[in-house]
Amino acid sequence: MDKEATKKRTKRTRLAKGQELEVQHLTETMDLSPNQAKALLQRHGNDWAKIREEVENYKAKG
C-alpha cells in the first residue's frame, strides 16, 4: 500500500497547528466546548458557513 492510500484511510486524531486556533476561536465566539468545536472542525473542515449553520440549529433546538 502506498503512502497516499494510507493517508486517505487514516482519520486524523490530532489537530493541525492552525486548527488549535480555530478551536479556540469557535469556543470563544460561538459558546461551544472544545470537544464540540473539534468535532465540528473534523466534520466540516474550514467550511465556516456550515459550522455556523450547525451551531445555530443546535442552539435553536436546545
PyMOL Python script that loads the backbone (N, CA, C, O; Angstrom):
from pymol import cmd

cmd.read_pdbstr("""\
ATOM      1  N   MET A   1       0.840  -1.171   0.000  1.00  0.00           N
ATOM      2  CA  MET A   1       0.000   0.000   0.000  1.00  0.00           C
ATOM      3  C   MET A   1       0.895   1.247   0.000  1.00  0.00           C
ATOM      4  O   MET A   1       1.845   1.322   0.779  1.00  0.00           O
ATOM      5  N   ASP A   2       0.607   2.196  -0.841  1.00  0.00           N
ATOM      6  CA  ASP A   2       1.436   3.388  -0.888  1.00  0.00           C
ATOM      7  C   ASP A   2       1.022   4.411   0.177  1.00  0.00           C
ATOM      8  O   ASP A   2      -0.035   4.288   0.795  1.00  0.00           O
ATOM      9  N   LYS A   3       1.861   5.402   0.376  1.00  0.00           N
ATOM     10  CA  LYS A   3       1.613   6.399   1.429  1.00  0.00           C
ATOM     11  C   LYS A   3       0.330   7.187   1.183  1.00  0.00           C
ATOM     12  O   LYS A   3      -0.388   7.517   2.127  1.00  0.00           O
ATOM     13  N   GLU A   4       0.049   7.480  -0.041  1.00  0.00           N
ATOM     14  CA  GLU A   4      -1.146   8.276  -0.373  1.00  0.00           C
ATOM     15  C   GLU A   4      -2.422   7.552   0.039  1.00  0.00           C
ATOM     16  O   GLU A   4      -3.328   8.165   0.603  1.00  0.00           O
ATOM     17  N   ALA A   5      -2.498   6.282  -0.234  1.00  0.00           N
ATOM     18  CA  ALA A   5      -3.681   5.494   0.147  1.00  0.00           C
ATOM     19  C   ALA A   5      -3.801   5.409   1.659  1.00  0.00           C
ATOM     20  O   ALA A   5      -4.909   5.453   2.195  1.00  0.00           O
ATOM     21  N   THR A   6      -2.687   5.290   2.347  1.00  0.00           N
ATOM     22  CA  THR A   6      -2.708   5.226   3.807  1.00  0.00           C
ATOM     23  C   THR A   6      -3.193   6.539   4.396  1.00  0.00           C
ATOM     24  O   THR A   6      -3.966   6.536   5.354  1.00  0.00           O
ATOM     25  N   LYS A   7      -2.757   7.655   3.844  1.00  0.00           N
ATOM     26  CA  LYS A   7      -3.183   8.968   4.332  1.00  0.00           C
ATOM     27  C   LYS A   7      -4.692   9.137   4.208  1.00  0.00           C
ATOM     28  O   LYS A   7      -5.332   9.668   5.116  1.00  0.00           O
ATOM     29  N   LYS A   8      -5.257   8.698   3.113  1.00  0.00           N
ATOM     30  CA  LYS A   8      -6.687   8.854   2.891  1.00  0.00           C
ATOM     31  C   LYS A   8      -7.503   7.976   3.834  1.00  0.00           C
ATOM     32  O   LYS A   8      -8.609   8.347   4.229  1.00  0.00           O
ATOM     33  N   ARG A   9      -6.966   6.823   4.192  1.00  0.00           N
ATOM     34  CA  ARG A   9      -7.689   5.887   5.037  1.00  0.00           C
ATOM     35  C   ARG A   9      -7.696   6.283   6.507  1.00  0.00           C
ATOM     36  O   ARG A   9      -8.690   6.074   7.203  1.00  0.00           O
ATOM     37  N   THR A  10      -6.599   6.850   6.978  1.00  0.00           N
ATOM     38  CA  THR A  10      -6.496   7.152   8.405  1.00  0.00           C
ATOM     39  C   THR A  10      -7.214   8.447   8.729  1.00  0.00           C
ATOM     40  O   THR A  10      -7.162   9.418   7.974  1.00  0.00           O
ATOM     41  N   LYS A  11      -7.891   8.437   9.879  1.00  0.00           N
ATOM     42  CA  LYS A  11      -8.590   9.630  10.333  1.00  0.00           C
ATOM     43  C   LYS A  11      -7.642  10.403  11.239  1.00  0.00           C
ATOM     44  O   LYS A  11      -6.941   9.821  12.067  1.00  0.00           O
ATOM     45  N   ARG A  12      -7.633  11.700  11.073  1.00  0.00           N
ATOM     46  CA  ARG A  12      -6.759  12.497  11.920  1.00  0.00           C
ATOM     47  C   ARG A  12      -7.274  12.483  13.347  1.00  0.00           C
ATOM     48  O   ARG A  12      -8.454  12.731  13.596  1.00  0.00           O
ATOM     49  N   THR A  13      -6.391  12.193  14.270  1.00  0.00           N
ATOM     50  CA  THR A  13      -6.767  12.214  15.680  1.00  0.00           C
ATOM     51  C   THR A  13      -6.199  13.439  16.370  1.00  0.00           C
ATOM     52  O   THR A  13      -6.694  13.851  17.419  1.00  0.00           O
ATOM     53  N   ARG A  14      -5.173  14.014  15.792  1.00  0.00           N
ATOM     54  CA  ARG A  14      -4.599  15.228  16.359  1.00  0.00           C
ATOM     55  C   ARG A  14      -4.958  16.404  15.475  1.00  0.00           C
ATOM     56  O   ARG A  14      -5.160  16.260  14.269  1.00  0.00           O
ATOM     57  N   LEU A  15      -5.033  17.564  16.093  1.00  0.00           N
ATOM     58  CA  LEU A  15      -5.344  18.769  15.342  1.00  0.00           C
ATOM     59  C   LEU A  15      -4.097  19.304  14.658  1.00  0.00           C
ATOM     60  O   LEU A  15      -2.989  19.186  15.180  1.00  0.00           O
ATOM     61  N   ALA A  16      -4.287  19.885  13.504  1.00  0.00           N
ATOM     62  CA  ALA A  16      -3.197  20.571  12.835  1.00  0.00           C
ATOM     63  C   ALA A  16      -2.895  21.846  13.607  1.00  0.00           C
ATOM     64  O   ALA A  16      -3.712  22.296  14.411  1.00  0.00           O
ATOM     65  N   LYS A  17      -1.739  22.421  13.370  1.00  0.00           N
ATOM     66  CA  LYS A  17      -1.325  23.607  14.121  1.00  0.00           C
ATOM     67  C   LYS A  17      -2.357  24.722  14.058  1.00  0.00           C
ATOM     68  O   LYS A  17      -2.678  25.325  15.082  1.00  0.00           O
ATOM     69  N   GLY A  18      -2.873  25.000  12.890  1.00  0.00           N
ATOM     70  CA  GLY A  18      -3.847  26.075  12.726  1.00  0.00           C
ATOM     71  C   GLY A  18      -5.188  25.757  13.352  1.00  0.00           C
ATOM     72  O   GLY A  18      -5.914  26.667  13.752  1.00  0.00           O
ATOM     73  N   GLN A  19      -5.533  24.478  13.446  1.00  0.00           N
ATOM     74  CA  GLN A  19      -6.837  24.110  13.986  1.00  0.00           C
ATOM     75  C   GLN A  19      -6.944  24.376  15.474  1.00  0.00           C
ATOM     76  O   GLN A  19      -8.047  24.588  15.979  1.00  0.00           O
ATOM     77  N   GLU A  20      -5.826  24.371  16.193  1.00  0.00           N
ATOM     78  CA  GLU A  20      -5.880  24.706  17.614  1.00  0.00           C
ATOM     79  C   GLU A  20      -6.432  26.115  17.795  1.00  0.00           C
ATOM     80  O   GLU A  20      -7.227  26.367  18.701  1.00  0.00           O
ATOM     81  N   LEU A  21      -6.010  27.018  16.937  1.00  0.00           N
ATOM     82  CA  LEU A  21      -6.510  28.388  16.995  1.00  0.00           C
ATOM     83  C   LEU A  21      -7.968  28.458  16.572  1.00  0.00           C
ATOM     84  O   LEU A  21      -8.740  29.247  17.118  1.00  0.00           O
ATOM     85  N   GLU A  22      -8.344  27.640  15.607  1.00  0.00           N
ATOM     86  CA  GLU A  22      -9.735  27.613  15.166  1.00  0.00           C
ATOM     87  C   GLU A  22     -10.642  27.090  16.267  1.00  0.00           C
ATOM     88  O   GLU A  22     -11.751  27.594  16.448  1.00  0.00           O
ATOM     89  N   VAL A  23     -10.181  26.080  17.011  1.00  0.00           N
ATOM     90  CA  VAL A  23     -10.957  25.555  18.138  1.00  0.00           C
ATOM     91  C   VAL A  23     -11.146  26.661  19.170  1.00  0.00           C
ATOM     92  O   VAL A  23     -12.249  26.870  19.676  1.00  0.00           O
ATOM     93  N   GLN A  24     -10.073  27.357  19.473  1.00  0.00           N
ATOM     94  CA  GLN A  24     -10.153  28.445  20.448  1.00  0.00           C
ATOM     95  C   GLN A  24     -11.120  29.522  19.969  1.00  0.00           C
ATOM     96  O   GLN A  24     -11.914  30.035  20.758  1.00  0.00           O
ATOM     97  N   HIS A  25     -11.063  29.866  18.693  1.00  0.00           N
ATOM     98  CA  HIS A  25     -11.957  30.881  18.142  1.00  0.00           C
ATOM     99  C   HIS A  25     -13.423  30.441  18.245  1.00  0.00           C
ATOM    100  O   HIS A  25     -14.285  31.229  18.638  1.00  0.00           O
ATOM    101  N   LEU A  26     -13.697  29.194  17.895  1.00  0.00           N
ATOM    102  CA  LEU A  26     -15.072  28.698  17.975  1.00  0.00           C
ATOM    103  C   LEU A  26     -15.584  28.681  19.408  1.00  0.00           C
ATOM    104  O   LEU A  26     -16.736  29.037  19.657  1.00  0.00           O
ATOM    105  N   THR A  27     -14.745  28.273  20.352  1.00  0.00           N
ATOM    106  CA  THR A  27     -15.193  28.215  21.742  1.00  0.00           C
ATOM    107  C   THR A  27     -15.501  29.605  22.273  1.00  0.00           C
ATOM    108  O   THR A  27     -16.416  29.772  23.079  1.00  0.00           O
ATOM    109  N   GLU A  28     -14.749  30.597  21.833  1.00  0.00           N
ATOM    110  CA  GLU A  28     -14.955  31.957  22.317  1.00  0.00           C
ATOM    111  C   GLU A  28     -16.120  32.661  21.626  1.00  0.00           C
ATOM    112  O   GLU A  28     -16.894  33.364  22.276  1.00  0.00           O
ATOM    113  N   THR A  29     -16.245  32.479  20.330  1.00  0.00           N
ATOM    114  CA  THR A  29     -17.250  33.250  19.588  1.00  0.00           C
ATOM    115  C   THR A  29     -18.616  32.579  19.524  1.00  0.00           C
ATOM    116  O   THR A  29     -19.635  33.261  19.415  1.00  0.00           O
ATOM    117  N   MET A  30     -18.651  31.249  19.591  1.00  0.00           N
ATOM    118  CA  MET A  30     -19.927  30.555  19.422  1.00  0.00           C
ATOM    119  C   MET A  30     -20.364  29.811  20.676  1.00  0.00           C
ATOM    120  O   MET A  30     -21.335  29.054  20.648  1.00  0.00           O
ATOM    121  N   ASP A  31     -19.653  30.025  21.768  1.00  0.00           N
ATOM    122  CA  ASP A  31     -20.018  29.444  23.064  1.00  0.00           C
ATOM    123  C   ASP A  31     -20.144  27.927  22.984  1.00  0.00           C
ATOM    124  O   ASP A  31     -21.173  27.353  23.340  1.00  0.00           O
ATOM    125  N   LEU A  32     -19.068  27.286  22.503  1.00  0.00           N
ATOM    126  CA  LEU A  32     -19.012  25.831  22.387  1.00  0.00           C
ATOM    127  C   LEU A  32     -17.941  25.294  23.320  1.00  0.00           C
ATOM    128  O   LEU A  32     -17.038  26.022  23.729  1.00  0.00           O
ATOM    129  N   SER A  33     -18.048  24.017  23.652  1.00  0.00           N
ATOM    130  CA  SER A  33     -16.974  23.371  24.390  1.00  0.00           C
ATOM    131  C   SER A  33     -15.860  23.044  23.397  1.00  0.00           C
ATOM    132  O   SER A  33     -16.117  22.953  22.196  1.00  0.00           O
ATOM    133  N   PRO A  34     -14.643  22.870  23.871  1.00  0.00           N
ATOM    134  CA  PRO A  34     -13.560  22.490  22.954  1.00  0.00           C
ATOM    135  C   PRO A  34     -13.849  21.191  22.199  1.00  0.00           C
ATOM    136  O   PRO A  34     -13.500  21.067  21.025  1.00  0.00           O
ATOM    137  N   ASN A  35     -14.482  20.228  22.862  1.00  0.00           N
ATOM    138  CA  ASN A  35     -14.812  18.966  22.177  1.00  0.00           C
ATOM    139  C   ASN A  35     -15.822  19.182  21.065  1.00  0.00           C
ATOM    140  O   ASN A  35     -15.700  18.583  19.996  1.00  0.00           O
ATOM    141  N   GLN A  36     -16.824  20.033  21.300  1.00  0.00           N
ATOM    142  CA  GLN A  36     -17.806  20.329  20.253  1.00  0.00           C
ATOM    143  C   GLN A  36     -17.132  21.021  19.076  1.00  0.00           C
ATOM    144  O   GLN A  36     -17.406  20.698  17.920  1.00  0.00           O
ATOM    145  N   ALA A  37     -16.259  21.967  19.368  1.00  0.00           N
ATOM    146  CA  ALA A  37     -15.560  22.691  18.310  1.00  0.00           C
ATOM    147  C   ALA A  37     -14.688  21.743  17.485  1.00  0.00           C
ATOM    148  O   ALA A  37     -14.668  21.827  16.257  1.00  0.00           O
ATOM    149  N   LYS A  38     -13.969  20.846  18.157  1.00  0.00           N
ATOM    150  CA  LYS A  38     -13.122  19.881  17.443  1.00  0.00           C
ATOM    151  C   LYS A  38     -13.960  18.987  16.543  1.00  0.00           C
ATOM    152  O   LYS A  38     -13.585  18.716  15.403  1.00  0.00           O
ATOM    153  N   ALA A  39     -15.091  18.531  17.057  1.00  0.00           N
ATOM    154  CA  ALA A  39     -15.953  17.657  16.261  1.00  0.00           C
ATOM    155  C   ALA A  39     -16.461  18.376  15.017  1.00  0.00           C
ATOM    156  O   ALA A  39     -16.482  17.800  13.929  1.00  0.00           O
ATOM    157  N   LEU A  40     -16.868  19.623  15.175  1.00  0.00           N
ATOM    158  CA  LEU A  40     -17.350  20.386  14.022  1.00  0.00           C
ATOM    159  C   LEU A  40     -16.246  20.596  12.999  1.00  0.00           C
ATOM    160  O   LEU A  40     -16.487  20.485  11.797  1.00  0.00           O
ATOM    161  N   LEU A  41     -15.047  20.896  13.457  1.00  0.00           N
ATOM    162  CA  LEU A  41     -13.942  21.104  12.531  1.00  0.00           C
ATOM    163  C   LEU A  41     -13.561  19.814  11.814  1.00  0.00           C
ATOM    164  O   LEU A  41     -13.204  19.844  10.637  1.00  0.00           O
ATOM    165  N   GLN A  42     -13.631  18.705  12.499  1.00  0.00           N
ATOM    166  CA  GLN A  42     -13.330  17.435  11.840  1.00  0.00           C
ATOM    167  C   GLN A  42     -14.397  17.072  10.825  1.00  0.00           C
ATOM    168  O   GLN A  42     -14.097  16.489   9.784  1.00  0.00           O
ATOM    169  N   ARG A  43     -15.645  17.417  11.126  1.00  0.00           N
ATOM    170  CA  ARG A  43     -16.753  17.084  10.237  1.00  0.00           C
ATOM    171  C   ARG A  43     -16.810  18.003   9.023  1.00  0.00           C
ATOM    172  O   ARG A  43     -17.040  17.540   7.905  1.00  0.00           O
ATOM    173  N   HIS A  44     -16.600  19.312   9.234  1.00  0.00           N
ATOM    174  CA  HIS A  44     -16.812  20.283   8.156  1.00  0.00           C
ATOM    175  C   HIS A  44     -15.542  20.966   7.660  1.00  0.00           C
ATOM    176  O   HIS A  44     -15.592  21.736   6.700  1.00  0.00           O
ATOM    177  N   GLY A  45     -14.420  20.700   8.292  1.00  0.00           N
ATOM    178  CA  GLY A  45     -13.181  21.356   7.868  1.00  0.00           C
ATOM    179  C   GLY A  45     -13.266  22.843   8.101  1.00  0.00           C
ATOM    180  O   GLY A  45     -13.688  23.283   9.170  1.00  0.00           O
ATOM    181  N   ASN A  46     -12.872  23.617   7.122  1.00  0.00           N
ATOM    182  CA  ASN A  46     -12.913  25.068   7.283  1.00  0.00           C
ATOM    183  C   ASN A  46     -14.127  25.698   6.596  1.00  0.00           C
ATOM    184  O   ASN A  46     -14.079  26.863   6.201  1.00  0.00           O
ATOM    185  N   ASP A  47     -15.188  24.953   6.456  1.00  0.00           N
ATOM    186  CA  ASP A  47     -16.430  25.483   5.882  1.00  0.00           C
ATOM    187  C   ASP A  47     -17.205  26.198   6.992  1.00  0.00           C
ATOM    188  O   ASP A  47     -18.080  25.617   7.634  1.00  0.00           O
ATOM    189  N   TRP A  48     -16.862  27.465   7.199  1.00  0.00           N
ATOM    190  CA  TRP A  48     -17.408  28.228   8.318  1.00  0.00           C
ATOM    191  C   TRP A  48     -18.909  28.424   8.200  1.00  0.00           C
ATOM    192  O   TRP A  48     -19.595  28.522   9.217  1.00  0.00           O
ATOM    193  N   ALA A  49     -19.427  28.484   7.005  1.00  0.00           N
ATOM    194  CA  ALA A  49     -20.870  28.639   6.830  1.00  0.00           C
ATOM    195  C   ALA A  49     -21.619  27.415   7.380  1.00  0.00           C
ATOM    196  O   ALA A  49     -22.627  27.558   8.071  1.00  0.00           O
ATOM    197  N   LYS A  50     -21.121  26.227   7.072  1.00  0.00           N
ATOM    198  CA  LYS A  50     -21.762  25.006   7.577  1.00  0.00           C
ATOM    199  C   LYS A  50     -21.611  24.895   9.094  1.00  0.00           C
ATOM    200  O   LYS A  50     -22.538  24.472   9.785  1.00  0.00           O
ATOM    201  N   ILE A  51     -20.446  25.273   9.605  1.00  0.00           N
ATOM    202  CA  ILE A  51     -20.237  25.225  11.057  1.00  0.00           C
ATOM    203  C   ILE A  51     -21.205  26.163  11.749  1.00  0.00           C
ATOM    204  O   ILE A  51     -21.861  25.782  12.719  1.00  0.00           O
ATOM    205  N   ARG A  52     -21.296  27.374  11.261  1.00  0.00           N
ATOM    206  CA  ARG A  52     -22.197  28.369  11.863  1.00  0.00           C
ATOM    207  C   ARG A  52     -23.653  27.893  11.781  1.00  0.00           C
ATOM    208  O   ARG A  52     -24.408  28.033  12.743  1.00  0.00           O
ATOM    209  N   GLU A  53     -24.039  27.335  10.644  1.00  0.00           N
ATOM    210  CA  GLU A  53     -25.405  26.838  10.464  1.00  0.00           C
ATOM    211  C   GLU A  53     -25.712  25.714  11.457  1.00  0.00           C
ATOM    212  O   GLU A  53     -26.779  25.699  12.070  1.00  0.00           O
ATOM    213  N   GLU A  54     -24.779  24.779  11.614  1.00  0.00           N
ATOM    214  CA  GLU A  54     -24.998  23.670  12.532  1.00  0.00           C
ATOM    215  C   GLU A  54     -25.087  24.156  13.986  1.00  0.00           C
ATOM    216  O   GLU A  54     -25.907  23.656  14.757  1.00  0.00           O
ATOM    217  N   VAL A  55     -24.255  25.119  14.355  1.00  0.00           N
ATOM    218  CA  VAL A  55     -24.306  25.674  15.718  1.00  0.00           C
ATOM    219  C   VAL A  55     -25.638  26.371  15.951  1.00  0.00           C
ATOM    220  O   VAL A  55     -26.249  26.198  17.006  1.00  0.00           O
ATOM    221  N   GLU A  56     -26.094  27.152  14.985  1.00  0.00           N
ATOM    222  CA  GLU A  56     -27.372  27.846  15.136  1.00  0.00           C
ATOM    223  C   GLU A  56     -28.541  26.863  15.253  1.00  0.00           C
ATOM    224  O   GLU A  56     -29.450  27.068  16.057  1.00  0.00           O
ATOM    225  N   ASN A  57     -28.513  25.806  14.454  1.00  0.00           N
ATOM    226  CA  ASN A  57     -29.567  24.783  14.530  1.00  0.00           C
ATOM    227  C   ASN A  57     -29.544  24.083  15.881  1.00  0.00           C
ATOM    228  O   ASN A  57     -30.593  23.824  16.470  1.00  0.00           O
ATOM    229  N   TYR A  58     -28.352  23.778  16.369  1.00  0.00           N
ATOM    230  CA  TYR A  58     -28.221  23.109  17.652  1.00  0.00           C
ATOM    231  C   TYR A  58     -28.757  23.994  18.796  1.00  0.00           C
ATOM    232  O   TYR A  58     -29.463  23.522  19.686  1.00  0.00           O
ATOM    233  N   LYS A  59     -28.408  25.255  18.746  1.00  0.00           N
ATOM    234  CA  LYS A  59     -28.849  26.176  19.798  1.00  0.00           C
ATOM    235  C   LYS A  59     -30.339  26.443  19.715  1.00  0.00           C
ATOM    236  O   LYS A  59     -30.975  26.677  20.743  1.00  0.00           O
ATOM    237  N   ALA A  60     -30.915  26.415  18.523  1.00  0.00           N
ATOM    238  CA  ALA A  60     -32.361  26.633  18.363  1.00  0.00           C
ATOM    239  C   ALA A  60     -33.135  25.457  18.953  1.00  0.00           C
ATOM    240  O   ALA A  60     -34.217  25.644  19.509  1.00  0.00           O
ATOM    241  N   LYS A  61     -32.586  24.245  18.835  1.00  0.00           N
ATOM    242  CA  LYS A  61     -33.261  23.071  19.380  1.00  0.00           C
ATOM    243  C   LYS A  61     -33.152  23.003  20.902  1.00  0.00           C
ATOM    244  O   LYS A  61     -34.089  22.592  21.586  1.00  0.00           O
ATOM    245  N   GLY A  62     -31.992  23.415  21.421  1.00  0.00           N
ATOM    246  CA  GLY A  62     -31.724  23.262  22.856  1.00  0.00           C
ATOM    247  C   GLY A  62     -32.170  24.416  23.629  1.00  0.00           C
ATOM    248  O   GLY A  62     -32.015  24.438  24.850  1.00  0.00           O
TER     249      GLY A  62
END
""", "prot")
cmd.dss("prot")
cmd.show_as("cartoon", "prot")
cmd.util.cbc("prot")
cmd.orient("prot")
